[in-house]
C-alpha cells in the first residue's frame, strides 16, 4: 500500500509563520527601547510639571497669609500664668515665693496677736493659726535648701554665678570665692539645724546654734 504525502497548502504555510518563535516572543531590544522611551517621557513630563506645582503651592501660601487673621493678643490672665510658670519653675524662685508667704503669715500673726484685734474679729485663733503656717513654711524652706549645696558647688567650679565675662577679673573672683564659697558653708549648717529640729533624738545637736551661725 502506497502512502501519498500531501503537499502543504498556502493556509498551512501562513499558520506556521504565525506560530514561529520570532512572532510569539517579542524582541528584547525593542522592549528595552520602549521602557526607556516611557521613562524619558515620564521624567520629561514630571520635570515640566514640578515648577508649575511649586508655583501654585507658593501662590496658595501667600494668599493664605494675606487672608489669615493675626492671633489675638494674650489676656492679662495668660500673661500672669506665663509669669507664674516661669517664676515657680526654678528652686530659687520657688523659695522666694515661699518666703513671701512665710513672712506674710508672720505679719498677720503678729498684727492679730493683740487683744483689741482679737475682740474686733471675735476670733482668738487667728494669730495662732497663722503662726502655725509660718512655722510650717519655714521648715519647707529648710527642706528646699537641700538643693542649694550642689548648685553652689557648680557655680564655684564653673564660675557661672559671675554672670558672664568681665573686664575686671576681681568681679569673677568675688562671685566664685565670696558668693559660692559662703553658700558652700551656709547650706551644710542649715541641713544640720533642720535635722536637729526634726530628729532631736537622732541628731543630738544645738539646732538653734547651727541656724544662728549659718
C-alpha positions in Angstrom: 0.0 0.0 0.0 1.5 3.3 -1.0 1.1 6.4 1.2 0.8 9.6 -0.6 2.2 12.7 1.0 0.1 15.8 0.9 1.8 19.0 -0.3 1.3 21.9 2.2 -1.1 24.4 1.1 -0.9 28.1 1.4 -3.0 28.3 4.6 -0.7 25.8 6.3 2.3 27.9 5.5 0.7 31.0 6.9 -0.2 29.2 10.2 3.4 28.0 10.5 4.7 31.6 10.1 2.2 32.9 12.8 3.4 30.2 15.2 7.1 30.8 14.7 9.2 31.8 17.7 10.0 35.2 16.2 6.3 36.0 16.2 5.5 34.6 19.7 8.5 36.1 21.7 9.0 39.9 21.3 12.4 41.2 20.6 14.4 42.1 23.8 15.9 45.1 22.2 12.6 46.5 21.2 11.0 46.0 24.6 14.0 47.7 26.4 13.9 50.6 24.0 10.2 51.0 24.7 10.8 51.1 28.5 13.5 53.7 28.1 11.2 55.9 26.0 8.4 55.6 28.6 10.8 56.6 31.4 12.2 59.5 29.4 8.7 60.8 28.5 7.5 60.4 32.2 10.6 62.3 33.6 10.2 65.0 31.0 6.5 65.4 32.0 7.4 65.5 35.7 10.2 68.0 35.1 7.9 70.3 33.3 5.1 70.0 35.9 7.1 70.3 39.0 7.9 74.1 38.7 4.2 74.6 37.9 3.1 72.8 41.1 5.6 74.6 43.2 4.4 78.0 41.8 0.7 77.0 42.6 1.6 76.0 46.2 3.6 79.2 46.7 0.7 81.3 45.5 -1.8 79.4 47.8 0.5 80.0 50.8 0.8 83.7 50.0 -3.0 84.0 49.7 -3.5 82.2 53.0 -1.0 84.5 54.7 -2.9 87.6 53.4 -6.3 86.3 54.4 -5.3 84.7 57.7 -6.2 86.8 60.7 -3.5 87.5 63.3 -3.9 85.8 66.7 -5.5 87.9 69.4 -3.1 89.4 72.0 -2.8 87.4 75.2 -5.1 88.3 78.0 -4.0 89.6 81.4 -4.7 86.1 82.8 -2.5 84.4 80.2 0.3 86.9 81.0 0.0 86.2 84.7 0.1 82.4 84.1 3.1 82.7 81.9 5.0 84.8 84.5 3.9 82.4 87.3 5.1 79.3 85.4 8.5 80.9 84.8 8.7 82.1 88.4 7.9 78.8 90.0 10.0 76.7 87.6 13.3 77.1 89.5 14.1 76.1 93.0 15.5 79.5 93.9 12.4 81.4 92.7 10.1 78.8 94.4 11.9 79.5 97.6 11.3 83.2 97.1 7.6 82.6 96.7 7.5 80.5 100.0 9.5 83.3 101.7 6.8 85.8 100.8 4.0 83.5 102.1 6.1 82.8 105.2 6.7 86.4 106.3 3.1 87.4 105.3 1.8 84.8 107.7 4.2 86.0 110.4 3.0 89.6 109.9 -0.7 88.6 110.1 0.0 86.5 113.2 1.9 89.4 114.8 -0.8 92.0 114.0 -3.7 89.9 115.2 -2.0 88.9 118.4 -3.2 91.9 120.4 -6.4 91.5 122.5 -8.0 94.5 120.8 -7.9 92.9 117.3 -9.0 89.6 118.7 -12.1 91.2 120.2 -12.7 93.0 116.9 -12.5 89.9 114.8 -14.2 87.9 117.5 -11.8 85.0 116.9 -8.8 84.4 119.1 -7.5 81.6 116.9 -6.4 83.8 114.0 -2.9 84.7 115.3 -2.0 81.1 116.4 -3.2 79.7 113.1 -1.0 82.0 111.0 1.8 81.4 113.4 1.5 77.7 112.7 1.5 78.3 108.9 4.6 80.5 109.4 6.4 77.6 111.2 5.4 75.0 108.5 6.6 77.2 105.6 9.9 77.9 107.5 10.5 74.1 107.6 9.5 73.8 104.0 12.2 76.3 103.0 14.7 74.4 105.1 13.9 71.3 103.1 14.3 73.2 99.8 17.8 74.2 100.8 19.0 70.6 100.2 19.1 71.6 96.5 21.3 74.6 97.1 24.6 72.9 98.1 25.3 71.3 94.7 24.1 74.5 92.8 26.7 76.4 94.8 29.3 73.8 94.1 28.6 74.0 90.4 28.8 77.8 90.5 32.2 77.6 92.3 33.7 75.2 89.8 32.3 76.7 86.6 32.1 80.4 87.6 28.6 80.6 86.3 27.5 82.8 89.2 29.7 85.6 87.8 27.1 86.2 85.1 29.5 86.2 82.1 32.9 87.6 81.3 34.0 90.8 83.0 36.9 93.1 82.1 37.8 93.3 85.8 38.7 89.8 86.9 38.0 90.7 90.5 34.3 90.5 89.9 34.5 86.9 88.8 36.7 86.1 91.9 34.1 87.7 94.2 31.3 85.7 92.7 33.4 82.5 93.0 35.0 82.8 96.4 32.7 85.1 98.3 29.3 84.2 97.0 29.7 80.5 96.1 32.2 79.9 98.9 30.0 81.3 101.6 27.0 79.3 100.4 29.0 76.1 100.5 29.4 76.8 104.2 25.8 78.1 104.7 23.9 75.1 103.3 25.5 72.3 105.4 24.9 74.3 108.6 21.3 74.7 107.6 21.0 71.0 106.9 22.4 70.2 110.4 20.0 72.7 112.0 17.0 71.2 110.1 17.9 67.6 111.1 18.4 68.7 114.8 14.9 70.3 114.8 13.1 67.4 113.1 15.1 64.5 114.6 16.3 65.7 118.0 16.7 62.1 119.4 18.8 61.1 116.4 20.8 64.2 115.7 21.8 65.5 119.1 23.0 69.0 118.3 22.0 72.5 119.3 19.9 73.3 116.2 19.3 76.9 117.1 23.1 77.5 117.4 23.8 76.0 114.0 21.0 78.1 112.5 22.4 81.2 114.1 25.9 80.5 112.8 24.7 79.9 109.3 
